[in-house]
Amino acid sequence: MDRVMKIKDREFETFIDEAELGAIVARLAGEVSHDYQGKRLVVCPILTGAYMFAADLTRRLTIPCEVSFVRYSSYSGMRSTGTVTCSLPFPPDVEGGDVLIVEDVVDSGLSMQHLLDEVQQLHPRSVRICSLFFKPGAFKGNYKVDYVGRNIGNEFIVGYGMDYDEEGRQLPEVMKITDNRK
């Protein structure tokens, strides 16, 4: 059932429910498990937005993996600051491993480009990106998002780990903003 709720000063409505999220995650876990069979998989979820997605994804993998969280950020409230900050970098032991960066949303792709540049300096065997959501209309990157849960428009979304000014992460579904003010 769709619901509407207020988070801080904005109104949001259900966009993707728990059942659809579960199906998306199961599909992605199957693809990743197939592609990384017999390899040293190092899953690197980006905190904080991807924590729920990464937990559900890794629980559904049928292959062994290591998990090492990283924390990079470029958002404040609903807008990108244009600057990527790091408070928890990639661990040096990814060298020689097959790194899977797990992200909640790839929109402009500028933050991800920064991450890719940093992780390549650690000499992993391979690096791929798994994003729950991808905004092709906003994407300005020069790389491939290897695993995409679902393409979306430029909606601002919260829930399932994603936030609006640090609120809404705990929601079990994904909600989109309903008002158009900036």
PASEBA-1860 file (N, C-alpha, C; in nm, 3 decimals):
! residues 182
1> MDRVMKIK> 0.084/-0.118/0.000/0.000/0.000/0.000/0.088/0.125/0.000 ~ 0.056/0.216/-0.085/0.132/0.341/-0.091/0.102/0.426/0.031 ~ 0.205/0.491/0.077/0.184/0.583/0.188/0.253/0.714/0.159 ~ 0.209/0.815/0.229/0.266/0.948/0.218/0.314/0.985/0.357 ~ 0.432/1.047/0.365/0.482/1.090/0.495/0.566/1.215/0.482 ~ 0.577/1.284/0.591/0.657/1.406/0.595/0.790/1.374/0.663 ~ 0.897/1.417/0.600/1.031/1.408/0.658/1.085/1.549/0.659 ~ 1.112/1.595/0.779/1.151/1.735/0.799/1.045/1.825/0.736
9> DREFETFI> 1.083/1.904/0.637/0.990/1.999/0.577/0.935/1.956/0.441 ~ 0.957/1.829/0.402/0.917/1.783/0.269/0.824/1.662/0.278 ~ 0.743/1.644/0.174/0.651/1.532/0.169/0.702/1.428/0.069 ~ 0.689/1.301/0.108/0.735/1.190/0.026/0.623/1.086/0.014 ~ 0.625/1.011/-0.099/0.529/0.903/-0.119/0.604/0.778/-0.162 ~ 0.541/0.662/-0.142/0.603/0.536/-0.181/0.635/0.537/-0.330 ~ 0.756/0.495/-0.362/0.804/0.488/-0.499/0.832/0.342/-0.537 ~ 0.903/0.271/-0.450/0.935/0.130/-0.472/0.914/0.058/-0.339
17> DEAELGAI> 0.826/-0.040/-0.339/0.792/-0.108/-0.214/0.892/-0.219/-0.180 ~ 0.875/-0.278/-0.063/0.967/-0.380/-0.015/0.975/-0.501/-0.107 ~ 0.862/-0.544/-0.161/0.861/-0.661/-0.249/0.944/-0.637/-0.374 ~ 0.928/-0.521/-0.436/1.006/-0.490/-0.556/1.154/-0.478/-0.522 ~ 1.186/-0.416/-0.410/1.327/-0.407/-0.368/1.387/-0.546/-0.351 ~ 1.311/-0.636/-0.287/1.359/-0.772/-0.267/1.388/-0.843/-0.398 ~ 1.301/-0.824/-0.497/1.321/-0.887/-0.628/1.445/-0.829/-0.698 ~ 1.464/-0.699/-0.687/1.580/-0.635/-0.748/1.709/-0.688/-0.686
25> VARLAGEV> 1.712/-0.693/-0.553/1.833/-0.739/-0.482/1.861/-0.885/-0.514 ~ 1.758/-0.969/-0.518/1.778/-1.111/-0.550/1.837/-1.128/-0.690 ~ 1.786/-1.050/-0.786/1.840/-1.057/-0.923/1.987/-1.016/-0.927 ~ 2.019/-0.905/-0.861/2.158/-0.858/-0.860/2.250/-0.958/-0.791 ~ 2.205/-1.016/-0.680/2.287/-1.116/-0.609/2.315/-1.237/-0.697 ~ 2.217/-1.277/-0.775/2.237/-1.388/-0.867/2.340/-1.356/-0.973 ~ 2.333/-1.235/-1.028/2.429/-1.193/-1.131/2.571/-1.186/-1.075 ~ 2.583/-1.124/-0.957/2.715/-1.111/-0.895/2.772/-1.248/-0.859
33> SHDYQGKR> 2.690/-1.334/-0.800/2.735/-1.469/-0.763/2.785/-1.546/-0.885 ~ 2.714/-1.534/-0.995/2.755/-1.601/-1.119/2.889/-1.547/-1.170 ~ 2.900/-1.416/-1.175/3.019/-1.353/-1.234/3.145/-1.368/-1.150 ~ 3.131/-1.384/-1.020/3.248/-1.389/-0.932/3.277/-1.529/-0.878 ~ 3.216/-1.629/-0.935/3.240/-1.767/-0.894/3.389/-1.798/-0.904 ~ 3.449/-1.845/-0.794/3.590/-1.882/-0.794/3.687/-1.767/-0.782 ~ 3.638/-1.647/-0.756/3.726/-1.530/-0.744/3.727/-1.478/-0.601 ~ 3.826/-1.395/-0.570/3.834/-1.331/-0.437/3.754/-1.201/-0.443
41> LVVCPILT> 3.628/-1.209/-0.404/3.539/-1.094/-0.409/3.552/-1.011/-0.283 ~ 3.579/-0.881/-0.302/3.584/-0.785/-0.192/3.471/-0.685/-0.217 ~ 3.366/-0.697/-0.138/3.250/-0.608/-0.152/3.278/-0.483/-0.069 ~ 3.271/-0.367/-0.133/3.298/-0.239/-0.067/3.174/-0.150/-0.073 ~ 3.085/-0.163/0.026/2.968/-0.076/0.030/3.008/0.066/0.068 ~ 2.942/0.164/0.007/2.967/0.303/0.038/2.868/0.348/0.145 ~ 2.923/0.385/0.259/2.840/0.434/0.368/2.802/0.578/0.342 ~ 2.689/0.622/0.383/2.600/0.546/0.466/2.481/0.495/0.385
49> GAYMFAAD> 2.457/0.554/0.272/2.337/0.525/0.195/2.321/0.382/0.149 ~ 2.429/0.309/0.124/2.419/0.175/0.068/2.417/0.064/0.173 ~ 2.411/0.098/0.302/2.425/-0.006/0.403/2.313/-0.110/0.400 ~ 2.188/-0.071/0.383/2.079/-0.170/0.379/2.088/-0.256/0.254 ~ 2.109/-0.191/0.142/2.122/-0.263/0.015/2.238/-0.362/0.022 ~ 2.352/-0.318/0.073/2.470/-0.406/0.081/2.445/-0.524/0.173 ~ 2.378/-0.501/0.285/2.348/-0.612/0.377/2.259/-0.715/0.309 ~ 2.154/-0.670/0.244/2.064/-0.763/0.176/2.133/-0.833/0.059
57> LTRRLTIP> 2.214/-0.759/-0.016/2.285/-0.816/-0.130/2.383/-0.925/-0.083 ~ 2.465/-0.896/0.015/2.566/-0.995/0.059/2.501/-1.116/0.124 ~ 2.387/-1.097/0.191/2.316/-1.213/0.249/2.266/-1.308/0.142 ~ 2.241/-1.255/0.023/2.186/-1.338/-0.086/2.295/-1.393/-0.178 ~ 2.419/-1.354/-0.160/2.525/-1.409/-0.244/2.543/-1.557/-0.213 ~ 2.574/-1.635/-0.315/2.594/-1.779/-0.297/2.742/-1.815/-0.303 ~ 2.827/-1.714/-0.297/2.973/-1.733/-0.302/3.036/-1.663/-0.182 ~ 3.158/-1.702/-0.144/3.225/-1.633/-0.035/3.263/-1.491/-0.077
65> CEVSFVRY> 3.268/-1.402/0.021/3.313/-1.266/-0.006/3.367/-1.204/0.121 ~ 3.448/-1.103/0.102/3.493/-1.017/0.211/3.410/-0.889/0.201 ~ 3.387/-0.823/0.314/3.315/-0.696/0.313/3.401/-0.593/0.383 ~ 3.421/-0.480/0.317/3.499/-0.372/0.374/3.431/-0.240/0.340 ~ 3.374/-0.175/0.441/3.300/-0.050/0.419/3.394/0.066/0.389 ~ 3.345/0.156/0.304/3.415/0.281/0.276/3.314/0.393/0.292 ~ 3.365/0.512/0.320/3.274/0.625/0.338/3.326/0.746/0.262 ~ 3.251/0.780/0.158/3.278/0.897/0.076/3.145/0.971/0.065
73> SSYSGMRS> 3.151/1.102/0.062/3.028/1.178/0.056/3.046/1.306/-0.025 ~ 2.936/1.346/-0.090/2.937/1.474/-0.161/2.805/1.548/-0.144 ~ 2.714/1.491/-0.063/2.581/1.551/-0.047/2.564/1.620/0.087 ~ 2.487/1.727/0.082/2.440/1.796/0.202/2.294/1.827/0.177 ~ 2.204/1.770/0.257/2.062/1.787/0.232/2.023/1.719/0.103 ~ 1.969/1.795/0.007/1.925/1.739/-0.121/2.019/1.771/-0.235 ~ 2.131/1.835/-0.207/2.221/1.880/-0.315/2.363/1.829/-0.296 ~ 2.428/1.810/-0.409/2.569/1.775/-0.407/2.650/1.901/-0.378
81> TGTVTCSL> 2.751/1.885/-0.296/2.838/1.999/-0.265/2.940/2.022/-0.375 ~ 2.958/1.923/-0.462/3.057/1.934/-0.568/3.195/1.890/-0.522 ~ 3.208/1.859/-0.393/3.335/1.815/-0.337/3.317/1.679/-0.271 ~ 3.405/1.586/-0.301/3.399/1.452/-0.242/3.490/1.449/-0.120 ~ 3.433/1.409/-0.007/3.513/1.394/0.115/3.517/1.247/0.154 ~ 3.628/1.205/0.212/3.647/1.066/0.253/3.673/1.061/0.403 ~ 3.595/0.980/0.473/3.622/0.959/0.615/3.656/0.814/0.647 ~ 3.643/0.724/0.549/3.681/0.584/0.566/3.724/0.532/0.429
89> PFPPDVEG> 3.856/0.530/0.400/3.905/0.495/0.266/3.903/0.345/0.240 ~ 3.930/0.308/0.116/3.944/0.168/0.079/4.061/0.108/0.156 ~ 4.046/-0.015/0.203/4.158/-0.078/0.275/4.266/-0.122/0.177 ~ 4.392/-0.117/0.219/4.500/-0.155/0.128/4.497/-0.302/0.088 ~ 4.428/-0.387/0.164/4.428/-0.530/0.133/4.337/-0.568/0.015 ~ 4.283/-0.470/-0.056/4.206/-0.501/-0.177/4.300/-0.536/-0.293 ~ 4.428/-0.512/-0.274/4.525/-0.543/-0.379/4.510/-0.688/-0.423 ~ 4.498/-0.707/-0.553/4.485/-0.841/-0.609/4.345/-0.899/-0.602
97> GDVLIVED> 4.255/-0.833/-0.532/4.119/-0.883/-0.521/4.029/-0.828/-0.630 ~ 3.912/-0.885/-0.639/3.809/-0.837/-0.731/3.713/-0.751/-0.651 ~ 3.721/-0.620/-0.668/3.646/-0.525/-0.587/3.510/-0.497/-0.652 ~ 3.407/-0.506/-0.570/3.273/-0.468/-0.612/3.230/-0.351/-0.524 ~ 3.223/-0.232/-0.584/3.177/-0.114/-0.512/3.025/-0.117/-0.513 ~ 2.965/-0.110/-0.395/2.819/-0.115/-0.382/2.770/0.023/-0.343 ~ 2.683/0.079/-0.427/2.633/0.215/-0.410/2.480/0.215/-0.410 ~ 2.422/0.314/-0.343/2.276/0.325/-0.344/2.227/0.385/-0.475
105> VVDSGLSM> 2.282/0.501/-0.514/2.240/0.570/-0.637/2.363/0.627/-0.708 ~ 2.372/0.602/-0.836/2.470/0.673/-0.919/2.390/0.773/-1.000 ~ 2.415/0.901/-0.973/2.345/1.004/-1.051/2.444/1.073/-1.143 ~ 2.506/1.182/-1.106/2.600/1.249/-1.196/2.723/1.161/-1.220 ~ 2.758/1.079/-1.122/2.872/0.989/-1.136/3.005/1.051/-1.097 ~ 3.006/1.176/-1.057/3.132/1.243/-1.025/3.196/1.187/-0.899 ~ 3.116/1.157/-0.798/3.171/1.097/-0.675/3.230/0.960/-0.704 ~ 3.159/0.881/-0.785/3.207/0.747/-0.817/3.338/0.754/-0.894
113> QHLLDEVQ> 3.355/0.852/-0.981/3.480/0.866/-1.054/3.596/0.886/-0.956 ~ 3.572/0.966/-0.853/3.672/0.988/-0.748/3.707/0.856/-0.679 ~ 3.607/0.776/-0.645/3.630/0.647/-0.581/3.709/0.553/-0.672 ~ 3.672/0.549/-0.798/3.741/0.461/-0.892/3.888/0.499/-0.904 ~ 3.915/0.627/-0.908/4.055/0.673/-0.914/4.132/0.629/-0.790 ~ 4.069/0.639/-0.674/4.137/0.601/-0.549/4.160/0.451/-0.539 ~ 4.060/0.371/-0.570/4.076/0.227/-0.555/4.175/0.170/-0.657 ~ 4.184/0.228/-0.774/4.280/0.180/-0.875/4.425/0.194/-0.826
121> QLHPRSVR> 4.450/0.291/-0.742/4.585/0.309/-0.687/4.626/0.195/-0.595 ~ 4.531/0.113/-0.551/4.558/0.000/-0.462/4.579/-0.130/-0.539 ~ 4.573/-0.126/-0.670/4.602/-0.236/-0.761/4.514/-0.360/-0.740 ~ 4.383/-0.342/-0.743/4.296/-0.460/-0.738/4.303/-0.534/-0.872 ~ 4.263/-0.659/-0.871/4.260/-0.737/-0.995/4.154/-0.680/-1.090 ~ 4.040/-0.644/-1.032/3.933/-0.585/-1.111/3.848/-0.496/-1.020 ~ 3.773/-0.405/-1.082/3.680/-0.319/-1.008/3.552/-0.310/-1.089 ~ 3.441/-0.337/-1.023/3.309/-0.321/-1.085/3.220/-0.245/-0.989
129> ICSLFFKP> 3.112/-0.191/-1.044/3.017/-0.111/-0.965/2.881/-0.178/-0.969 ~ 2.819/-0.188/-0.851/2.683/-0.238/-0.837/2.603/-0.128/-0.770 ~ 2.508/-0.071/-0.842/2.426/0.036/-0.787/2.279/-0.005/-0.787 ~ 2.214/0.016/-0.673/2.073/-0.016/-0.664/1.995/0.067/-0.765 ~ 2.028/0.195/-0.775/1.960/0.284/-0.870/2.062/0.358/-0.955 ~ 2.021/0.389/-1.077/2.105/0.463/-1.171/2.018/0.568/-1.237 ~ 2.069/0.692/-1.243/1.998/0.803/-1.307/2.068/0.837/-1.439 ~ 2.032/0.768/-1.548/2.101/0.792/-1.674/2.088/0.935/-1.724
137> GAFKGNYK> 1.979/1.003/-1.692/1.960/1.140/-1.737/2.052/1.240/-1.669 ~ 2.108/1.203/-1.554/2.199/1.292/-1.481/2.345/1.251/-1.495 ~ 2.370/1.132/-1.551/2.504/1.074/-1.553/2.600/1.149/-1.644 ~ 2.716/1.185/-1.587/2.820/1.256/-1.663/2.952/1.179/-1.658 ~ 2.948/1.058/-1.605/3.070/0.980/-1.589/3.121/0.922/-1.720 ~ 3.244/0.872/-1.711/3.308/0.810/-1.825/3.348/0.667/-1.786 ~ 3.254/0.592/-1.733/3.276/0.455/-1.690/3.143/0.382/-1.695 ~ 3.149/0.253/-1.678/3.029/0.168/-1.684/2.983/0.135/-1.542
145> VDYVGRNI> 2.854/0.142/-1.521/2.794/0.088/-1.398/2.756/-0.055/-1.435 ~ 2.829/-0.151/-1.378/2.821/-0.290/-1.423/2.692/-0.361/-1.386 ~ 2.641/-0.334/-1.267/2.518/-0.396/-1.219/2.424/-0.284/-1.176 ~ 2.308/-0.277/-1.239/2.210/-0.174/-1.207/2.080/-0.242/-1.164 ~ 2.035/-0.205/-1.045/1.908/-0.259/-0.998/1.792/-0.205/-1.077 ~ 1.789/-0.074/-1.094/1.680/-0.010/-1.168/1.721/0.130/-1.210 ~ 1.691/0.165/-1.334/1.708/0.302/-1.380/1.591/0.385/-1.328 ~ 1.621/0.507/-1.285/1.516/0.598/-1.241/1.542/0.736/-1.302
153> GNEFIVGY> 1.443/0.823/-1.291/1.460/0.960/-1.338/1.536/1.040/-1.234 ~ 1.518/1.169/-1.235/1.590/1.255/-1.142/1.516/1.279/-1.011 ~ 1.427/1.187/-0.975/1.356/1.198/-0.848/1.454/1.199/-0.731 ~ 1.418/1.276/-0.628/1.495/1.269/-0.503/1.428/1.163/-0.419 ~ 1.506/1.063/-0.376/1.450/0.949/-0.304/1.513/0.931/-0.166 ~ 1.434/0.871/-0.077/1.480/0.838/0.058/1.432/0.698/0.094 ~ 1.488/0.645/0.202/1.449/0.514/0.252/1.548/0.408/0.210 ~ 1.538/0.292/0.273/1.623/0.179/0.242/1.771/0.220/0.247
161> GMDYDEEG> 1.804/0.303/0.346/1.941/0.347/0.367/1.969/0.489/0.320 ~ 1.889/0.538/0.229/1.910/0.673/0.174/1.835/0.775/0.258 ~ 1.887/0.897/0.262/1.833/0.995/0.355/1.801/1.129/0.292 ~ 1.724/1.204/0.365/1.706/1.347/0.340/1.757/1.417/0.464 ~ 1.871/1.480/0.453/1.932/1.551/0.565/1.939/1.463/0.689 ~ 1.988/1.340/0.671/2.011/1.238/0.774/1.884/1.173/0.829 ~ 1.768/1.197/0.773/1.646/1.132/0.818/1.587/1.046/0.706 ~ 1.515/0.942/0.745/1.446/0.856/0.651/1.520/0.729/0.614
169> RQLPEVMK> 1.643/0.711/0.659/1.722/0.592/0.622/1.655/0.461/0.662 ~ 1.582/0.462/0.774/1.527/0.340/0.832/1.406/0.285/0.759 ~ 1.352/0.359/0.665/1.230/0.316/0.595/1.257/0.189/0.515 ~ 1.164/0.092/0.519/1.186/-0.034/0.447/1.160/-0.025/0.298 ~ 1.099/0.083/0.253/1.074/0.104/0.112/1.147/0.230/0.066 ~ 1.140/0.258/-0.064/1.199/0.380/-0.118/1.085/0.476/-0.146 ~ 1.102/0.599/-0.101/1.000/0.701/-0.121/1.059/0.815/-0.204 ~ 0.973/0.881/-0.282/1.020/0.994/-0.362/0.950/1.120/-0.315
177> ITDNRK> 1.017/1.231/-0.335/0.964/1.360/-0.295/0.844/1.394/-0.384 ~ 0.742/1.455/-0.325/0.621/1.485/-0.402/0.607/1.632/-0.436 ~ 0.676/1.720/-0.362/0.665/1.862/-0.395/0.781/1.901/-0.486 ~ 0.761/2.002/-0.567/0.859/2.042/-0.667/0.946/2.159/-0.629 ~ 0.932/2.211/-0.509/1.013/2.327/-0.474/1.159/2.288/-0.459 ~ 1.247/2.379/-0.481/1.392/2.352/-0.477/1.446/2.350/-0.338
END
